[in-house]
């Protein structure tokens, strides 16, 4: 009723199940992003090729975005990963100036996953789409790094210089996208089966 602040404030609170689920998904993706950022800062895959850290931070974020649906989950996860890596002495974001590029990479992933969710695509369509989005997202990370001097010369897939780095970043981005999407779909399917089993037994 008008004139009763307690009632009005209660109406303004986001108490719907959809809002609660979205907030839970955002927090879950951010938490996974922190863990992924710490892993990227401390773990070494010894791949010897540029862009391989996408397997450590991008794949978990994609999986979390699929398991905990949230429109901005991948963006929150990517930024959280970059901040956690920076706090741990890592160089995932290339410093504070690289955070916009990290956010853009996350938005590309959110856009691809959101498109698949709106169209209710199966895993057979979603996984390749997210793989391509991972390729584009890792290419954004390369563009961010190209703003700094290239300290080392890498060769990947028979290409040298910038071409080789782009090929390597694209390959690892594709791999991270495919891996994260496949794991996310598998976990979400298992969770769905577990929920149905619990409902049937109750």
C-alpha positions in Angstrom: 0.0 0.0 0.0 1.2 3.6 -0.7 2.5 5.3 2.4 4.0 2.2 4.0 7.8 2.2 3.3 8.3 -1.4 4.4 5.9 -2.7 1.8 7.3 -0.5 -1.0 10.8 -1.5 -0.2 9.8 -5.1 -0.2 8.3 -4.8 -3.6 11.5 -3.3 -5.0 13.7 -6.2 -3.9 14.6 -8.7 -6.6 12.9 -11.7 -5.0 11.9 -13.7 -8.1 13.5 -17.1 -8.6 14.9 -15.9 -12.0 16.7 -13.0 -10.3 18.1 -15.2 -7.6 19.3 -17.7 -10.1 21.0 -15.0 -12.2 22.8 -13.7 -9.1 23.8 -17.2 -8.1 25.2 -17.8 -11.6 27.1 -14.5 -11.6 28.7 -15.2 -8.2 29.5 -18.8 -9.2 31.1 -17.7 -12.4 33.1 -15.0 -10.6 34.3 -17.6 -8.0 35.4 -20.0 -10.7 37.2 -17.1 -12.4 39.2 -16.3 -9.2 40.3 -20.0 -9.1 41.1 -20.0 -12.8 43.1 -16.8 -12.5 45.2 -18.2 -9.6 45.8 -21.4 -11.7 46.9 -19.3 -14.7 49.3 -17.3 -12.4 50.9 -20.3 -10.8 50.6 -23.3 -13.0 52.9 -24.0 -16.0 51.8 -26.2 -18.8 55.3 -26.0 -20.5 53.6 -25.9 -23.9 56.2 -23.5 -25.2 53.6 -21.8 -27.4 51.9 -18.4 -26.9 48.2 -18.3 -25.9 48.2 -21.7 -24.1 47.0 -20.1 -20.8 43.5 -20.0 -22.3 43.3 -23.7 -21.3 43.8 -22.7 -17.7 41.5 -19.7 -17.4 39.1 -19.6 -20.4 38.0 -23.3 -20.3 36.8 -23.2 -16.7 35.0 -19.9 -17.2 33.1 -21.3 -20.1 32.2 -24.4 -18.2 31.0 -22.3 -15.3 28.9 -20.1 -17.6 27.1 -23.1 -18.8 26.6 -24.7 -15.4 25.6 -21.5 -13.7 23.6 -19.6 -16.3 24.0 -15.8 -16.1 23.9 -13.3 -19.0 27.2 -11.8 -17.9 28.8 -14.9 -16.3 31.7 -15.3 -18.7 32.5 -11.6 -18.5 32.4 -11.6 -14.7 34.6 -14.8 -14.7 37.1 -13.3 -17.1 37.5 -10.1 -15.2 37.7 -12.0 -11.9 40.4 -14.3 -13.3 42.4 -11.3 -14.5 42.2 -9.5 -11.2 43.1 -12.7 -9.2 46.1 -13.4 -11.5 47.3 -9.8 -11.1 47.0 -10.1 -7.3 49.0 -13.3 -7.4 51.8 -11.7 -9.4 50.6 -13.2 -12.7 50.3 -11.4 -16.1 47.0 -12.6 -17.5 45.6 -9.2 -18.1 48.9 -7.5 -18.8 48.2 -5.0 -16.1 45.2 -2.8 -15.4 45.3 -1.4 -19.0 44.5 -4.9 -20.3 41.3 -5.3 -18.3 39.1 -3.8 -21.1 40.4 -6.5 -23.5 39.7 -9.2 -20.9 36.2 -7.9 -20.5 35.7 -7.9 -24.3 36.8 -11.5 -24.5 34.3 -12.4 -21.8 31.5 -10.6 -23.6 32.3 -12.5 -26.8 31.9 -15.8 -24.9 28.7 -14.5 -23.2 27.3 -13.5 -26.6 27.9 -16.9 -28.1 26.6 -18.9 -25.2 23.6 -16.6 -24.8 22.7 -17.0 -28.5 22.8 -20.8 -28.1 20.6 -20.6 -25.0 18.0 -18.4 -26.6 17.7 -20.7 -29.6 17.8 -23.8 -27.4 20.6 -25.3 -29.4 21.9 -28.8 -28.5 25.4 -29.5 -27.5 26.2 -30.6 -31.1 25.7 -26.9 -32.2 26.7 -25.1 -29.0 30.1 -26.7 -28.5 31.5 -25.7 -32.0 30.0 -22.2 -31.7 31.6 -21.6 -28.3 34.8 -23.0 -29.7 34.8 -20.3 -32.4 34.0 -17.7 -29.7 37.0 -19.0 -27.7 39.1 -18.5 -30.8 38.0 -14.9 -31.2 38.3 -14.2 -27.5 41.9 -15.4 -27.4 42.7 -13.4 -30.5 41.5 -10.3 -28.5 44.0 -11.3 -25.8 46.7 -11.4 -28.4 45.7 -7.9 -29.7 46.1 -6.7 -26.1 49.6 -8.2 -25.8 50.6 -6.7 -29.2 50.4 -3.2 -27.6 53.5 -4.1 -25.6 56.9 -4.9 -27.1 57.4 -8.5 -28.2 60.2 -9.8 -26.0 60.4 -13.2 -27.5 60.1 -14.6 -31.0 57.7 -17.6 -31.3 57.0 -19.9 -34.1 53.8 -21.8 -34.3 52.4 -24.1 -37.0 55.3 -23.1 -39.3 54.6 -19.4 -39.1 56.9 -16.8 -37.6 56.3 -13.5 -35.9 52.8 -12.1 -35.5 51.3 -14.7 -37.9 52.7 -17.5 -35.8 51.4 -15.9 -32.5 48.0 -15.4 -34.0 47.8 -19.0 -35.2 48.8 -20.3 -31.7 46.4 -18.0 -29.9 43.6 -19.1 -32.2 44.3 -22.8 -31.8 44.5 -22.6 -28.0 41.3 -20.4 -27.9 39.5 -22.9 -30.0 40.7 -25.8 -27.8 39.7 -23.9 -24.7 36.3 -23.1 -26.1 35.6 -26.7 -27.2 36.8 -28.1 -23.9 35.0 -25.7 -21.7 31.7 -26.1 -23.6 31.9 -29.9 -23.6 32.6 -30.1 -19.9 29.9 -27.5 -19.1 27.3 -29.4 -21.0 28.4 -32.7 -19.4 28.1 -31.3 -15.9 24.8 -29.6 -16.6 23.4 -32.8 -18.0 24.5 -34.7 -14.9 23.0 -32.1 -12.7 19.8 -32.3 -14.6 19.6 -36.1 -14.3 20.4 -35.8 -10.6 17.5 -33.3 -10.1 15.1 -35.4 -12.0 16.1 -38.5 -10.0 15.6 -36.6 -6.7 12.2 -35.4 -7.8 11.1 -38.8 -8.8 12.2 -40.4 -5.5 10.5 -37.7 -3.4 
